Each structure stands twice: as structure tokens, then as C-alpha cells.
């Protein structure tokens, strides 16, 4: 069986003074406060959400 690749996403920026859609994108990724991390499946949908708020995130390969 092939394993699904995962990535670790950490929020490093605050959603305060950001557009509503950027705040909602962070919520969609499961993040809402700085320095919180989430391990997510590496799918095109997740990558698109990360691209939208890349200035607020740090992305690493999950191990």
C-alpha cells in the first residue's frame, strides 16, 4: 500500500487585520492561533489553501 504524503503546517502570523477569506482559510486548515501546528495530507486542495496564506505559515515535511 502506498502511504499518503503528509506535511506539517505551523501558523507563524496573526490573522488580525487580514481579509475575511484569509482568516477563513486558516480555519479551514485547522489553525486559529499563532505557533499551532497541524499535520495534513499533501493534496492539491490543501496546497491551494496554503498558497493563499503562505505569508502566515511555515510548511515542513511531516516525518
Secondary structure by P-SEA (a helix, b strand, c coil): ccccbbbbbbbccccccccaaaaaaaaaaccccccbbbbbcccaaaaaaaaaccccccccccc
